[in-house]
Amino acid sequence: MLDLAKALLKWLNYDRCGRTAWLGCLMQCLQLSPEEFAAITTSEEFLFADCEVQEMLRKQVVCSE
């Protein structure tokens, strides 16, 4: 899932204006573990993402019980 999240961010960052409309739908496909989220927050793609995208990714973290 981590590779998918990074690819999604890279795709989005390439053309934010044209691709932002797809963001909500695509984010629903992700379910990140806390470890995956921690790993992605250090990625270049995450650092270039705007605050809204970062918050949407935070909401996709699924805690394992």
N, C-alpha and C positions, 0 to 999 in steps of 0.2 A: 504494500500500500504506500510505502514511503516513496518509491520510485514514481508511482502514479501521481502522488501529490506534488512532487517536484516537477514532473512533466506538465501538470496542469498549471502550476505557477509560471513556468517558463513560457508556456503557450499564451497565457493571459498577459504577462508582462511584455510580450512582443507587440501586441496591438490592443492596449487596454480599452481604448475608445470603442473599437469595433467588437470586442469580445466580452465586455462587462455584462451584457445582457444575458449571457450564458452562465454566468458565475453561480447564481443560486442553484440552478438545476444541477450543475456539475458537482458542486460542493456536497450535495445530498448523497452523491455516490461514494463519498469518502467516509471511512470510519478509521480514525487513527488511534493507536494506543498512545498512552502518555509518553512512552519511550520514542515512538515515531514522531510525535509532535515535538519533543525536545530536540530530536535530530534535525528536523526540518527548520526549526527556528534559527539554526546556525547556518543555513544554506543561503547562498547568494540570491536565489529566487525569492526566498521569504523576505530578505532584507530589502529587496526592491519593491515588494508588494506594498500597497497602501494599507492604511489602518483598517479599513472595512474588510479587506481580504484577510488580513491577519486575524481579525475577530471571527470571521466566518470559519477559518481553520480551527480556531480554539473551540468553537462549538461542535466540531466534528470529532473531538476526542472522546473516546469511549473508555470508561474505566472498567477494567476487568475485576471481577469480584471473586 
